[in-house]
Amino acid sequence: MASAPAKQATIYRMVMPNHMCPYGLKAKDLLRREGYAVDDRWLTTREETDAFKAKHGVRTTPQTFIAGERVGGYDDLRRFLGRKVRDPKAVTYRPVIAVFAMTALMALAASYAVLGTPFTVRAGEWFVAFSMCVLAMLKLQNVESFSSMFLNYDLLARRWVPYSYLYPYAEGAAGVLMAAGALTWLSAPVALVIGSIGAVSVMKAVYVDKRDLKCACVGGDSNVPLGFLSLTENLLMVAMAIWMVAVAPLLSIAH
């Protein structure tokens, strides 16, 4: 019994000496994974690309054709195949979840390497400290952008704008010191102050004023909504500060 002919698709994509369109590669890979035999047509010069766009009345490449009909670009192809298309304006908690998941794994790994087991009190301390460091790093990639978003809701920053620039440095420094277990007299108060102010600011903006804002916790270019996870970041800093000052010394004495 003869097998059914493969589904056919034709894709036109830019493949030039100094540029290979990444969306063209993605479209070609997606078609093949969906069982299509792909006729891969390269646009190898700018003139050839411009002529193709003018002929078909399109503004971008790649362009996919199936059964003689133009499907469109990469996002159009995903829609045609029933795949989800990312909305660049959609809010998402994914960046914060990714940070907390990775720092938790880092803390467990560090505990295993140093103490021989991943599940220790020190792992919990490292988790908070590593989270502060990574979140500070994301903010420090673009302090100007972070400060602009931060000023939308932080109560102290609104009264004293330089605080919006100092915050990520303070968070990062406190996180590094806490990870090292050094200069607790400095790191704990810093974490307590910035965490407390942050927590109150988030609660007022979200739960009292009912404002729909984006959180600057992973930098000023994110679509993370201001809410529960933003509050969690600040409460973790407060809890860590209290732990290091009030609880951890008692445990060390007991042992």
Buried (B, 14 or more C-beta within 10 A) or exposed (E): EEEEEEEBBBBBBBBBEEEEBEBBBBBBEBBEEBEBEBEBBBBEEEEBBEEBBEEEEBEBBBBBBBEEEBBBBBBBBBEBBEEEEEEEEEBEBEBBEEBBEEBBEBBBEBBBEEEEEBEBEBBBBBBBBBBBBBBBBBBBEEBEBBBEBBBBBBBBBBEEEEBBBBBBEBBBBBBBBBBEBEBBEEBBEBBBBBBBBBBBBBBBBBEEEEEEBBBBBBBBBBBBBBBEBBBBBBBBBBBBBBBBBEEBEEEEEEE
